[in-house]
Amino acid sequence: MRETLAQVTQVPAVLGDSVPLSQTALRLVSEGIHALWERIVVADRGADVSPLLLSYDVHPGAEGPVLIEINTNAGGVLAAIAAARQVNDCCAQWEQEQLQGRLLDLFRRDLLGNEPRQAGVVAIVDDALATQPLLSEMHGLAAMMHEEGAEVLVIDAAELRYHSGRLRYGDTAIDRIYWRSTDFTLEQPRHRVVRRAVSEGTTAIAPSPQAYRAIADKRRFVEWSQQPELACDASSGQRFRIAKTVPMNSRPLDDWYAERKDWVFKPVSGHASRGVYVGKSISRHKLAELPVDEYLVQRYSAHPQLDRNGTAWKYDIRFFADRGQIIGAAARVFRGQVLGLSAPGSGFAPIRVDTMCCLIGALTRTTVPG
């Protein structure tokens, strides 16, 4: 039997209680993600250019789930697989094999090709590699691809050079890159050798800059939130919607300050909650310092909470997806105003969908086409 990813890497998963999610909410998110993906592709065909693994970050709520962000270089999928195993009482090995199989199918299509042994040298690349909290996940994914016959290296972007017509790590030519850097569009000068190799077509990259611009650029939320409803459940009245998002420069500072408790201020190019300010906690001085042309303002959607030994913890749910189809999910549990997984006790937690034993089983009960 194939070696499990949990055996080859340590993932930042929270051990303990699972996070509840109703079958209705899961169905709404499944249908809504599928519907949104169709809108995304119609608006920009670049979305379908090697997006690789996507994540849709969602806040469940009494009125229904709210979508607050989409990512093209989604981290934590191995934590999600490990977390799912924690709450599966009857078919954990089967579910893990299903999740890993879906993940591998995605990597074959967008990065490795149908014959991974013929993929050449594949590099998983990030900046300041030794400091990355999900470095173990990168090694786990490298092991997954290696089992399929691919030659895979995990490399710091600073170690790449361009010479003799190719992007290289030492003397080794790099044929394909799984790009984990947050320089999503290869615009930073330090990545110019990668940009050159990709533009010349000598090195393939996923997720691609085209996919990022079409899917994960936060400014796309301004457009999408003009038609916010993605799915609706007639019996409960719950709906899955996109959080309203507008440019910060669309209104005067005084207006934003007066209504600050209703909004979250996000940088256009931000990631991992860096530079994000929850309106109810921002001072007028800090608000005035924000570069309005580089910020978006998103309608505040409260994180749900769970009790752990008498202490309230916040969470959201990260749905991992192959384009418009969910392949896995986990809750991100944290404390504080802005999501962060560095505090002791924070991390990825398992999801329990009603009384279902596994997420795969719950997903089969949804009515999403495809």
C-alpha positions in Angstrom: 0.0 0.0 0.0 1.2 3.5 -0.8 3.0 5.2 2.0 0.7 7.8 3.5 1.6 11.5 3.5 1.1 11.6 7.3 4.0 9.2 7.6 6.4 11.4 5.6 5.7 14.8 7.1 4.6 16.5 10.2 1.7 18.8 9.7 0.5 21.7 12.0 -2.8 20.0 12.9 -4.7 20.7 16.1 -5.4 17.5 18.1 -8.7 17.5 19.9 -12.3 18.4 19.3 -13.7 18.5 15.7 -15.4 21.6 14.3 -19.0 21.0 13.3 -20.4 21.8 9.9 -23.9 21.0 8.7 -24.6 19.0 5.6 -26.7 22.0 4.4 -23.7 24.3 4.8 -21.4 21.9 3.0 -23.9 21.5 0.1 -24.3 25.3 -0.2 -20.5 25.7 -0.3 -20.1 22.9 -2.8 -22.8 24.3 -5.1 -21.6 27.9 -4.7 -17.9 27.1 -5.4 -19.0 25.3 -8.6 -21.1 28.2 -9.7 -18.4 30.8 -8.9 -15.8 28.8 -10.8 -18.0 29.0 -13.9 -18.3 32.7 -13.5 -14.5 33.0 -13.1 -13.6 31.1 -16.2 -16.1 32.9 -18.4 -14.7 36.3 -17.2 -11.0 35.3 -17.7 -9.8 32.1 -19.4 -6.5 32.6 -17.7 -8.1 31.0 -14.6 -7.8 27.6 -16.3 -4.1 27.9 -16.9 -2.5 25.6 -14.3 -4.2 27.0 -11.2 -3.2 23.8 -9.3 -4.6 23.6 -5.8 -7.1 26.3 -4.8 -8.5 27.2 -1.4 -11.8 28.9 -0.7 -11.8 30.5 2.8 -15.3 30.5 4.4 -16.9 31.9 7.6 -19.9 29.7 8.5 -22.7 31.6 10.2 -26.3 31.4 11.2 -27.5 33.0 7.9 -25.2 30.7 5.9 -21.5 30.6 4.9 -19.7 33.6 3.7 -16.7 33.5 1.2 -14.0 35.9 2.2 -11.0 34.9 0.1 -9.6 32.6 -2.6 -6.0 31.4 -2.9 -4.1 29.8 -5.8 -1.1 28.6 -3.7 -3.1 27.1 -0.9 -1.2 25.8 2.0 -2.3 23.2 4.6 -3.7 20.5 2.4 -1.7 17.8 4.2 -2.9 19.1 7.5 -6.5 18.8 6.2 -5.8 15.2 5.2 -4.4 14.4 8.6 -7.2 16.3 10.4 -9.8 14.3 8.4 -8.3 11.1 9.6 -8.8 12.1 13.3 -12.6 12.1 13.1 -13.1 9.1 10.8 -14.2 6.2 12.9 -14.6 3.5 10.3 -12.8 4.1 7.0 -9.9 6.5 7.7 -7.4 4.7 5.4 -9.9 4.6 2.5 -10.7 8.3 2.9 -7.0 9.2 3.1 -6.3 7.3 -0.1 -9.3 9.0 -1.8 -8.0 12.5 -0.8 -4.5 11.7 -1.8 -5.7 10.3 -5.1 -7.7 13.4 -5.9 -4.7 15.6 -5.0 -2.4 13.6 -7.1 -4.8 13.7 -10.1 -4.7 17.5 -9.8 -0.9 17.6 -9.7 -0.7 15.4 -12.8 -3.0 17.6 -14.8 -1.5 21.0 -13.8 2.2 20.2 -13.1 3.5 16.7 -13.7 1.7 15.6 -16.8 0.2 12.1 -17.3 3.6 10.4 -17.0 5.4 11.9 -14.0 8.5 9.8 -14.8 8.9 11.9 -17.9 8.3 15.3 -16.2 12.0 16.0 -15.9 13.2 17.8 -12.8 10.4 19.3 -10.6 11.2 21.9 -8.0 9.0 23.0 -5.1 10.2 26.6 -4.6 9.6 29.2 -1.9 11.5 32.2 -0.4 13.4 32.0 2.8 12.7 28.3 2.8 14.1 27.4 6.2 11.7 29.8 7.9 8.5 28.6 6.2 6.0 27.1 8.6 4.7 24.7 6.0 8.2 23.5 4.9 7.3 20.0 6.1 4.3 20.0 3.9 6.4 20.8 0.9 8.6 17.8 1.6 5.5 15.7 2.0 4.2 16.8 -1.4 7.7 16.1 -2.8 7.4 12.6 -1.4 4.0 12.1 -3.0 5.3 13.1 -6.4 8.4 11.1 -6.0 6.3 8.0 -5.4 4.8 8.5 -8.8 8.3 8.5 -10.4 9.0 12.2 -10.6 12.4 13.7 -9.6 11.5 16.4 -7.1 13.7 19.0 -5.3 12.6 21.4 -2.6 14.6 24.7 -3.2 14.9 28.2 -1.9 14.3 30.6 -4.8 17.5 32.4 -4.0 19.4 29.3 -5.1 18.1 29.4 -8.6 20.3 30.7 -11.5 19.9 31.1 -15.2 22.7 30.0 -17.4 23.3 28.0 -20.6 19.7 28.8 -21.7 18.0 27.2 -18.7 16.9 27.9 -15.2 19.2 25.8 -12.9 19.8 24.7 -9.4 23.6 24.2 -9.5 24.1 22.3 -12.8 20.6 20.8 -12.7 18.1 22.2 -15.2 14.6 22.8 -13.7 11.8 21.7 -16.0 8.8 22.4 -13.8 8.1 24.5 -10.7 5.5 24.2 -8.0 5.6 27.9 -7.0 4.9 28.5 -3.3 6.2 32.1 -3.1 3.8 34.9 -2.4 5.3 36.8 -5.4 2.4 35.4 -7.3 3.0 37.2 -10.5 6.8 36.9 -10.6 7.2 40.7 -10.5 9.9 41.0 -7.8 13.5 41.6 -9.1 14.8 38.6 -7.1 12.7 36.3 -9.2 13.7 37.6 -12.6 15.5 34.4 -13.5 12.3 32.4 -12.9 10.3 34.9 -14.8 12.7 34.6 -17.8 12.6 30.8 -17.9 8.8 30.8 -17.6 8.3 33.5 -20.3 10.7 31.6 -22.7 8.8 28.4 -22.1 11.8 26.4 -20.9 10.3 25.9 -17.4 6.6 25.3 -16.7 5.1 26.8 -13.5 2.0 26.1 -11.4 0.1 27.9 -10.1 0.6 30.2 -13.0 0.6 34.0 -12.8 -2.4 34.1 -15.2 -4.4 31.9 -12.8 -3.5 34.1 -9.9 -4.7 37.3 -11.7 -7.9 35.6 -12.7 -8.7 33.9 -9.4 -6.9 35.1 -6.4 -6.2 38.8 -7.0 -8.2 40.4 -4.2 -9.5 43.1 -6.5 -11.6 40.4 -8.3 -13.7 40.3 -5.1 -15.0 43.8 -6.0 -16.4 42.5 -9.2 -17.7 39.2 -7.8 -19.4 40.7 -4.7 -21.7 42.8 -7.0 -23.5 39.5 -7.4 -22.9 38.1 -4.0 -25.3 35.1 -3.7 -23.8 31.8 -4.8 -26.3 29.3 -3.5 -29.5 29.2 -1.5 -31.3 26.5 0.6 -35.0 27.0 0.3 -36.0 25.0 3.3 -33.7 26.8 5.8 -33.3 30.1 4.1 -29.6 29.9 4.4 -27.5 31.2 1.6 -23.8 31.1 0.6 -22.6 34.6 -0.4 -19.5 36.5 -1.2 -18.5 39.2 1.4 -19.1 42.7 -0.1 -15.8 44.2 -1.1 -15.1 47.7 -2.4 -12.0 49.8 -3.0 -11.0 51.9 0.0 -10.6 55.0 -2.3 -14.3 54.8 -3.1 -15.3 56.7 0.0 -13.9 59.4 2.2 -11.8 58.5 5.3 -14.4 60.0 7.6 -17.1 57.7 6.3 -14.9 54.6 6.8 -14.1 55.6 10.3 -17.7 56.2 11.2 -18.6 52.7 10.0 -15.3 51.0 10.8 -16.9 48.3 13.0 -18.7 46.9 9.9 -15.6 46.5 7.8 -12.2 44.8 7.5 -9.4 46.7 5.7 -7.2 44.5 3.5 -4.2 45.3 1.3 -4.6 44.4 -2.4 -1.4 42.4 -2.4 -1.5 41.0 1.1 -1.4 37.4 2.2 -1.6 35.4 5.4 -3.4 38.3 7.1 -0.4 40.6 6.8 -1.6 44.2 6.8 -5.2 43.3 7.6 -7.1 45.5 10.1 -10.4 44.6 11.7 -12.3 47.9 11.7 -13.6 47.6 15.3 -9.9 47.6 16.5 -8.4 50.2 14.2 -7.5 53.7 15.4 -8.3 56.8 13.4 -4.5 57.5 13.1 -3.8 54.0 11.7 -6.7 54.2 9.3 -5.4 57.5 8.0 -2.0 55.9 7.4 -3.3 53.2 5.1 -2.6 53.8 1.4 -6.1 54.0 0.1 -5.2 53.1 -3.5 -3.6 49.9 -2.3 -6.4 48.7 0.1 -9.8 47.1 -0.2 -12.5 47.2 2.4 -14.6 44.0 3.0 -17.8 43.7 4.9 -17.0 42.2 8.4 -18.1 38.6 8.8 -17.5 37.4 12.3 -15.5 34.2 12.8 -17.5 31.5 14.5 -16.2 30.3 17.8 -15.7 27.1 19.7 -15.0 26.4 23.3 -11.8 24.6 24.3 -11.6 24.0 28.1 -13.5 27.2 28.8 -11.5 29.4 26.4 -13.1 30.8 23.2 -11.2 30.0 20.0 -12.1 31.5 16.6 -12.0 29.5 13.3 -12.8 29.6 9.6 -12.9 26.7 7.2 -10.5 26.3 4.3 -12.0 24.3 1.5 -9.4 22.9 -0.8 -10.6 22.5 -4.4 -9.7 21.4 -7.9 -11.0 24.4 -9.7 -14.7 24.3 -8.8 -14.8 20.9 -7.0 -14.0 20.5 -3.3 -11.5 17.8 -2.6 -10.9 18.4 1.1 -11.4 20.8 4.0 -10.1 21.7 7.5 -10.9 24.4 10.0 -8.1 26.9 10.9 -8.4 27.5 14.6 -6.8 30.6 16.2 -7.0 33.3 18.8 -6.8 37.1 18.4 -8.3 39.6 16.0 -6.7 38.5 12.8 -6.2 34.9 11.7 -2.8 33.5 12.6 -1.6 30.0 13.2 1.6 30.8 15.2 0.1 30.8 18.7 0.4 27.6 20.8 -2.8 25.5 20.3 -3.6 27.1 16.9 -3.6 25.2 13.6 -5.8 23.0 11.4 -8.6 21.0 13.0 -10.8 18.3 11.7 -14.4 18.9 10.5 -17.3 16.8 11.4 -20.3 17.0 9.0 -23.4 16.1 11.0 -23.1 12.4 11.8 -21.2 11.4 8.7 -18.0 9.5 9.4 -16.0 11.2 6.7 -15.9 14.3 4.5 -15.7 12.2 1.3 -19.0 10.5 2.3 -20.6 13.9 3.1 -19.5 15.3 -0.3 -21.1 12.4 -2.2 -24.4 13.5 -0.7 -24.2 16.9 -2.4 -25.9 17.6 -5.7 -23.0 19.4 -7.4 -22.7 18.6 -11.2 -19.5 17.3 -12.6 
